[in-house]
């Protein structure tokens, strides 16, 4: 799994640099933002959760579906999702009694992460 995380970071870095090609992104605030997102996703269970959300539509990205599919406990999944929500990696929405999560694709780094996760699925 460590290999996957290293490859993910490398791929996201390349992706993000392409997105920011017309700007200097090595400003301290930008670097800290990227580092915070990397810290947030640098856990095997969080990557598994992101991968699951990435391949599912909104209807199946309920917390219950996530923890059942990944064979994790509900409190553990909720804690991971909460951490990722704080860093704007995922978005939360509620409908009825259900809570749904989607990737926050407005965040360019998350878009790169999504591309990377899809690429790893095909390898």
Secondary structure, 3 states (H helix, E strand, C coil): CHHHHHHHHHHHHHHHHHHCCCCCCCCHHHHHHHHHHHHHHCCHHHHHHHHHHHHCCHHHCEHHHHHHHHCCCHHHHHHHHHHHHHCCCEEEEEECCEEEEEECCCCHHHHHHHHHHHHHHHC
